[in-house]
Amino acid sequence: MVKRNKLEIIKDILKIIQENHDLIKVTPLLRKSNISSNGFYQYLDELLNKRLVVKAEGHIKLTENGKRYLEKYSSIISFIEEFGL
């Protein structure tokens, strides 16, 4: 099993939110993210501080910055794969 790096974990968390119509409660997000609760809350704090997500009435909501992160991440991965890096 290959460990995910920080950028992959952030992408995975944002993708889970996106797949749930850009809005999800914390507990299901924690479960689906497949990381420890301590690690999850550290990542969540970082995502909130960087404004990739916001808290909204007991939910975590994907922001435009979060959507842009997913787009840029996808572009970078495509570039890497295209050149076999």
Residue pairs with C-beta under 8 A, 6 or more apart in sequence:
4 12
7 73
9 33
9 35
9 43
10 43
10 46
10 47
10 52
10 69
11 69
11 70
11 73
12 33
12 34
13 29
13 33
13 43
13 44
13 47
14 47
14 52
14 53
14 62
14 66
14 69
14 70
15 70
16 24
16 29
16 32
16 33
17 23
17 24
17 29
17 53
17 60
17 61
17 62
17 66
18 62
18 66
18 67
18 70
20 28
22 61
22 62
22 67
23 56
23 59
23 60
23 61
23 62
24 59
24 60
25 58
25 59
25 60
26 44
26 58
26 59
26 60
29 40
29 60
30 37
30 40
33 40
33 43
35 43
44 53
44 60
47 53
47 66
48 54
48 55
50 65
51 63
51 65
52 62
52 63
52 65
52 66
52 69
53 60
53 61
53 62
53 63
53 66
54 60
54 61
54 63
55 61
